[in-house]
Amino acid sequence: MLLILLCLFIAVVVVQFIYYIVFFGKFSFAKPQVSTPKRVPISVIVCAKNEEENVKNFIPLLAQQNYPDYEIVLIDDASSDDTLELFEAFEKQYSNVKLVKVENNEAFWGNKKFALTLGIKAAKNEYLLFTDADCYPVSTEWIKEMSSQFTIEKTIVLGYGAYEKVKNSFLNKIIRFETMLTATQYFSWAKLGKPYMGVGRNMAYKREEFFKVRGFMDHMKIRSGDDDLFINQAANSKNTTICYSAESFTFTKPKTSFKEWFAQKRKHIATSEHYKGFDRAQLNLFYISQLLFILIPIILLAFQYQWIVVLSIIGFRYIFAWTTMGFAAGKLKEKDVMYWFPIIEVIIIFTQLNIFFSNMFSKPVQWK
């Protein structure tokens, strides 16, 4: 029995090696990205619902972008605070701001996808760049960097939506590591020709890609997924590329309590259940290998079975995993989280296990 467990443990580490070195290495070990400015007209689309404080601080940053031809489409998704009033003031203040007012209707009550659809139709430009109302670009070159990756063939661009650093917060390190790991995964699979998700905090696509798949119609009843479910449906090896230059990042404020973050992750994982079969399979295989890498050695070491071999395999695995994720962290400017890699990894693995069982017995409340 213990011999079988040892063989299974070796197989698990082989799977991990393939994921980290072969798959994730496509992004982690890639050369620095070269930007070739395109200067195509861009419509920046921001959808907000009761985001009064955020839009007050962040919309002016969008208006300061160093780009010659762009508009900002502000969508007020039936807000009950002063979001609409602020948007109306921005429309008067900035000549390139267009306001879209959304009123709740019975069929699409409070559905962000419906609001985004109206904004996409109202945009005057064919190339669309998306961010959330609680996000802001890291630099005035954000539009230039993201749009630089468009080509005749590449009409979907996946970017990195980072979280702000919070001093002396271990939860913040967990959140940023998990975000970096997720980005490493979807960037790598995009480079492998199997794009499966993106984040609405930072992504771009040509409007024709939206209408090719009938917009959000196939998953309109699922409140979440205006970003990842759309990309899972529309993206392929020919039309999708990535942007990871430091000036292309966006930032948002992270959750400040584990309970809030746990609830957020429950929603994200529930949404991923609607991915294509291959994408669900590769994500599940990676997670299962992560979990077994933690559990099997505990049993083997408890019985002191081939403990030198087991510890050697553990060391080998941490060398290649730490190396791969370290290079990814360098690209995404998250190096500080790697000092805590083994501890954070274990926390995330068991958090995901908790989420799996939680979602089995009750579905998370969907949000806008």
C-alpha positions as CSV (number, residue, x, y, z in Angstrom):
1,M,0.0,0.0,0.0
2,L,2.8,2.4,0.9
3,L,4.7,1.6,-2.3
4,I,1.5,2.4,-4.3
5,L,1.3,5.7,-2.5
6,L,4.9,6.5,-3.2
7,C,4.4,5.7,-6.9
8,L,1.3,7.9,-6.9
9,F,3.3,10.7,-5.2
10,I,5.9,10.5,-7.9
11,A,3.2,10.6,-10.6
12,V,1.7,13.7,-8.9
13,V,5.0,15.5,-8.9
14,V,5.5,14.6,-12.6
15,V,2.1,16.2,-13.3
16,Q,3.2,19.2,-11.3
17,F,6.4,19.4,-13.3
18,I,4.5,19.4,-16.6
19,Y,2.2,22.2,-15.3
20,Y,4.9,24.4,-13.8
21,I,7.7,24.0,-16.3
22,V,6.0,23.1,-19.6
23,F,2.7,25.0,-19.3
24,F,3.3,27.9,-16.9
25,G,6.8,28.2,-18.2
26,K,5.4,29.5,-21.4
27,F,4.6,32.7,-19.6
28,S,7.1,32.7,-16.7
29,F,10.1,32.2,-18.9
30,A,8.9,34.4,-21.7
31,K,11.0,37.3,-22.8
32,P,10.0,40.9,-21.8
33,Q,7.1,42.1,-23.9
34,V,7.7,44.5,-26.8
35,S,5.1,47.1,-27.4
36,T,4.4,48.4,-30.9
37,P,1.9,51.3,-30.6
38,K,-1.1,51.0,-32.9
39,R,-3.0,54.2,-32.1
40,V,-6.3,52.7,-33.1
41,P,-9.4,54.5,-31.8
42,I,-10.3,53.0,-28.4
43,S,-13.5,53.0,-26.4
44,V,-12.8,52.5,-22.7
45,I,-15.9,51.0,-21.1
46,V,-16.6,51.3,-17.3
47,C,-19.8,49.9,-15.8
48,A,-20.7,51.1,-12.3
49,K,-23.5,50.3,-9.8
50,N,-23.4,52.3,-6.5
51,E,-19.7,53.1,-6.9
52,E,-19.8,56.7,-5.9
53,E,-16.5,56.9,-4.0
54,N,-14.6,54.9,-6.5
55,V,-15.7,56.7,-9.6
56,K,-15.0,60.0,-7.9
57,N,-11.3,59.0,-7.5
58,F,-10.7,56.8,-10.5
59,I,-12.5,58.2,-13.5
60,P,-10.3,61.3,-13.6
61,L,-7.3,59.0,-13.9
62,L,-8.8,57.5,-17.1
63,A,-9.3,61.0,-18.5
64,Q,-5.5,61.6,-18.1
65,Q,-4.4,58.8,-20.4
66,N,-1.6,59.6,-22.9
67,Y,-3.5,58.4,-26.0
68,P,-4.5,60.4,-29.0
69,D,-7.9,59.0,-29.8
70,Y,-10.2,57.4,-27.2
71,E,-13.5,57.9,-25.5
72,I,-14.7,56.8,-22.1
73,V,-18.1,55.1,-22.0
74,L,-19.5,55.4,-18.5
75,I,-22.4,53.0,-17.8
76,D,-24.6,53.8,-14.8
77,D,-26.2,50.5,-13.9
78,A,-29.3,51.9,-12.1
79,S,-27.3,53.2,-9.1
80,S,-29.2,54.3,-6.0
81,D,-26.3,56.5,-4.8
82,D,-24.8,59.6,-6.5
83,T,-22.9,57.6,-9.1
84,L,-25.2,58.9,-11.9
85,E,-24.8,62.5,-10.8
86,L,-21.0,62.1,-10.8
87,F,-21.1,60.6,-14.3
88,E,-23.2,63.5,-15.6
89,A,-20.6,65.9,-14.1
90,F,-17.8,64.0,-15.9
91,E,-19.7,64.1,-19.1
92,K,-19.8,67.9,-18.9
93,Q,-16.2,68.2,-17.8
94,Y,-14.6,65.9,-20.4
95,S,-15.4,66.1,-24.1
96,N,-14.5,62.4,-24.7
97,V,-16.9,61.0,-22.0
98,K,-20.2,59.4,-23.1
99,L,-22.8,58.4,-20.6
100,V,-25.1,55.4,-20.8
101,K,-28.0,55.3,-18.3
102,V,-29.4,51.9,-17.5
103,E,-32.8,51.5,-15.9
104,N,-33.8,48.2,-14.3
105,N,-36.2,46.1,-16.3
106,E,-38.0,42.9,-15.3
107,A,-36.1,40.7,-17.7
108,F,-32.6,41.8,-16.7
109,W,-33.0,43.1,-13.2
110,G,-29.7,44.2,-11.9
111,N,-27.7,42.2,-14.5
112,K,-24.3,43.7,-15.3
113,K,-24.2,41.9,-18.6
114,F,-27.3,43.7,-19.8
115,A,-25.7,47.0,-18.8
116,L,-22.4,46.2,-20.5
117,T,-24.3,45.2,-23.6
118,L,-25.9,48.6,-23.8
119,G,-22.5,50.3,-23.3
120,I,-20.8,48.2,-26.0
121,K,-23.5,49.1,-28.5
122,A,-23.2,52.8,-27.6
123,A,-19.4,52.8,-28.0
124,K,-18.4,54.6,-31.2
125,N,-15.1,52.7,-31.7
126,E,-14.6,49.1,-32.8
127,Y,-11.8,48.4,-30.3
128,L,-13.0,48.2,-26.7
129,L,-11.0,48.3,-23.5
130,F,-12.6,47.3,-20.2
131,T,-12.0,48.0,-16.6
132,D,-14.2,48.0,-13.5
133,A,-15.4,51.1,-11.6
134,D,-13.2,50.2,-8.6
135,C,-10.1,49.9,-10.7
136,Y,-7.5,52.4,-11.9
137,P,-4.6,52.1,-14.4
138,V,-1.1,52.0,-13.0
139,S,0.1,54.6,-15.6
140,T,-1.0,57.1,-18.2
141,E,0.3,54.6,-20.8
142,W,-2.3,51.9,-20.0
143,I,-4.4,52.4,-23.2
144,K,-1.3,52.6,-25.3
145,E,0.1,49.4,-23.9
146,M,-3.1,47.3,-24.1
147,S,-4.0,48.5,-27.6
148,S,-0.4,47.9,-28.8
149,Q,-1.1,44.1,-28.7
150,F,-3.9,44.3,-31.2
151,T,-3.1,43.0,-34.7
152,I,-5.3,42.1,-37.7
153,E,-5.6,38.5,-36.3
154,K,-5.3,39.2,-32.5
155,T,-8.5,40.9,-31.6
156,I,-8.7,39.9,-27.9
157,V,-6.1,41.1,-25.4
158,L,-5.9,39.7,-21.9
159,G,-4.3,42.0,-19.3
160,Y,-3.4,41.8,-15.6
161,G,-5.7,43.2,-12.9
162,A,-3.6,43.5,-9.8
163,Y,-4.5,44.3,-6.2
164,E,-3.0,47.1,-4.1
165,K,-0.4,46.1,-1.5
166,V,-1.5,46.5,2.1
167,K,1.4,46.9,4.5
168,N,1.7,44.3,7.3
169,S,-1.2,42.3,6.0
170,F,-0.7,38.6,5.4
171,L,-4.2,38.2,3.9
172,N,-3.1,40.8,1.3
173,K,-0.2,38.5,0.4
174,I,-2.5,35.6,0.0
175,I,-4.9,37.5,-2.2
176,R,-2.1,38.9,-4.4
177,F,-0.4,35.4,-4.7
178,E,-3.7,33.8,-5.7
179,T,-4.3,36.6,-8.2
180,M,-0.8,36.2,-9.6
181,L,-1.2,32.4,-9.9
182,T,-4.5,32.8,-11.7
183,A,-2.9,35.2,-14.1
184,T,0.0,32.9,-14.7
185,Q,-2.4,30.2,-15.6
186,Y,-4.6,32.1,-18.0
187,F,-1.6,33.9,-19.6
188,S,0.2,30.6,-20.1
189,W,-2.7,28.8,-21.6
190,A,-3.3,31.7,-23.9
191,K,0.3,31.4,-25.1
192,L,-0.3,27.7,-25.5
193,G,-3.3,28.5,-27.8
194,K,-5.9,27.5,-25.3
195,P,-7.2,30.7,-23.7
196,Y,-9.9,30.1,-21.2
197,M,-10.5,33.2,-19.1
198,G,-9.7,36.9,-18.6
199,V,-10.5,39.5,-15.9
200,G,-12.9,42.4,-16.5
201,R,-10.6,44.6,-14.5
202,N,-8.3,44.7,-17.5
203,M,-9.1,43.2,-20.9
204,A,-9.8,44.4,-24.5
205,Y,-11.4,43.1,-27.6
206,K,-12.8,44.1,-30.9
207,R,-16.5,44.6,-30.9
208,E,-17.0,42.0,-33.7
209,E,-15.9,39.3,-31.3
210,F,-18.7,40.2,-29.0
211,F,-21.4,39.9,-31.7
212,K,-19.9,36.7,-33.1
213,V,-20.9,34.8,-30.0
214,R,-24.2,36.8,-29.5
215,G,-22.7,38.7,-26.7
216,F,-23.6,37.4,-23.3
217,M,-26.8,35.7,-24.4
218,D,-25.6,32.1,-23.8
219,H,-24.8,32.9,-20.2
220,M,-27.0,35.9,-19.4
221,K,-28.8,34.1,-16.6
222,I,-25.5,33.6,-14.8
223,R,-24.9,37.0,-13.0
224,S,-21.2,36.7,-13.0
225,G,-18.9,35.9,-15.9
226,D,-19.1,39.0,-18.1
227,D,-15.3,38.6,-18.4
228,D,-14.3,34.9,-17.9
229,L,-17.3,33.2,-19.4
230,F,-17.2,35.6,-22.4
231,I,-13.5,34.9,-23.0
232,N,-14.1,31.1,-22.5
233,Q,-16.6,31.2,-25.3
234,A,-15.1,33.7,-27.7
235,A,-11.3,33.3,-27.4
236,N,-9.2,30.9,-29.4
237,S,-5.6,30.3,-30.5
238,K,-5.9,32.6,-33.5
239,N,-7.7,35.7,-32.0
240,T,-6.2,36.0,-28.5
241,T,-3.0,37.4,-27.1
242,I,-1.8,38.8,-23.8
243,C,-0.3,42.0,-22.4
244,Y,1.9,42.0,-19.4
245,S,4.1,45.1,-19.6
246,A,4.3,46.8,-16.2
247,E,2.6,49.9,-17.5
248,S,-0.5,47.9,-18.7
249,F,-1.6,46.8,-15.2
250,T,-4.7,48.0,-13.4
251,F,-5.1,48.1,-9.6
252,T,-8.0,47.7,-7.3
253,K,-8.4,47.6,-3.6
254,P,-8.4,44.1,-2.1
255,K,-10.7,42.6,0.4
256,T,-9.7,43.3,4.0
257,S,-11.2,40.3,5.7
258,F,-10.9,36.6,5.0
259,K,-14.7,36.2,5.1
260,E,-15.1,38.7,2.3
261,W,-12.3,37.2,0.2
262,F,-13.7,33.7,0.8
263,A,-17.1,34.8,-0.5
264,Q,-15.5,36.4,-3.5
265,K,-13.6,33.2,-4.4
266,R,-16.8,31.1,-3.9
267,K,-18.4,33.2,-6.7
268,H,-15.5,32.9,-9.0
269,I,-15.2,29.1,-8.6
270,A,-18.9,28.7,-9.1
271,T,-18.6,30.6,-12.4
272,S,-15.7,28.4,-13.5
273,E,-18.1,25.4,-13.4
274,H,-19.5,26.8,-16.7
275,Y,-16.2,26.7,-18.6
276,K,-15.7,24.3,-21.5
277,G,-14.9,20.7,-20.6
278,F,-11.2,20.8,-21.4
279,D,-10.7,24.0,-19.4
280,R,-12.5,22.5,-16.3
281,A,-10.5,19.3,-16.7
282,Q,-7.1,21.0,-16.8
283,L,-8.0,23.3,-13.8
284,N,-9.3,20.4,-11.8
285,L,-6.2,18.2,-12.6
286,F,-3.9,21.0,-11.4
287,Y,-5.8,21.5,-8.2
288,I,-6.0,17.7,-7.5
289,S,-2.3,17.4,-8.0
290,Q,-1.8,20.4,-5.6
291,L,-3.9,18.7,-2.9
292,L,-2.3,15.3,-3.3
293,F,1.1,16.8,-3.1
294,I,0.3,18.0,0.4
295,L,-1.7,14.9,1.6
296,I,0.4,11.9,0.3
297,P,3.7,12.9,1.9
298,I,2.0,13.4,5.2
299,I,1.0,9.7,5.2
300,L,4.4,8.5,3.9
301,L,6.4,10.5,6.4
302,A,4.0,9.4,9.2
303,F,5.1,5.8,8.6
304,Q,8.7,6.9,7.9
305,Y,8.4,5.1,4.5
306,Q,11.3,5.9,2.2
307,W,11.5,9.2,4.0
308,I,14.8,10.3,2.3
309,V,13.2,9.6,-1.1
310,V,10.0,11.5,-0.2
311,L,11.9,14.5,1.2
312,S,14.1,14.6,-1.9
313,I,11.0,14.6,-4.2
314,I,9.4,17.4,-2.1
315,G,12.6,19.4,-2.4
316,F,12.7,18.9,-6.2
317,R,9.1,19.9,-6.5
318,Y,9.6,23.1,-4.5
319,I,12.7,24.0,-6.6
320,F,10.9,24.0,-9.9
321,A,7.6,25.4,-8.6
322,W,9.3,28.2,-6.7
323,T,11.5,29.0,-9.7
324,T,8.6,29.2,-12.2
325,M,6.4,31.2,-9.9
326,G,9.3,33.5,-9.0
327,F,9.8,34.4,-12.7
328,A,6.1,35.0,-13.0
329,A,6.1,37.2,-9.9
330,G,8.9,39.2,-11.3
331,K,6.9,39.9,-14.5
332,L,3.8,40.9,-12.6
333,K,5.7,42.9,-9.9
334,E,4.6,40.6,-7.0
335,K,8.0,39.3,-5.9
336,D,7.4,40.0,-2.2
337,V,4.7,37.3,-2.0
338,M,7.2,34.6,-3.0
339,Y,9.0,34.7,0.3
340,W,5.9,33.1,1.8
341,F,5.2,30.7,-1.1
342,P,5.0,27.3,0.7
343,I,2.7,28.7,3.5
344,I,0.5,30.7,1.2
345,E,0.2,27.7,-1.2
346,V,-1.1,25.4,1.6
347,I,-3.6,28.0,2.7
348,I,-4.9,28.5,-0.8
349,I,-5.2,24.7,-1.4
350,F,-7.3,24.1,1.7
351,T,-9.3,27.3,1.1
352,Q,-10.2,25.9,-2.3
353,L,-11.1,22.6,-0.7
354,N,-13.4,24.4,1.7
355,I,-15.0,26.4,-1.2
356,F,-15.6,23.1,-3.1
357,F,-17.6,21.6,-0.2
358,S,-19.3,24.9,0.6
359,N,-20.5,25.3,-3.0
360,M,-21.7,21.7,-3.0
361,F,-24.3,22.4,-0.3
362,S,-25.2,26.0,-1.1
363,K,-24.7,28.3,-4.1
364,P,-23.0,31.6,-3.5
365,V,-25.1,34.7,-3.8
366,Q,-24.4,36.2,-7.2
367,W,-23.5,39.8,-7.6
368,K,-23.9,42.5,-10.2
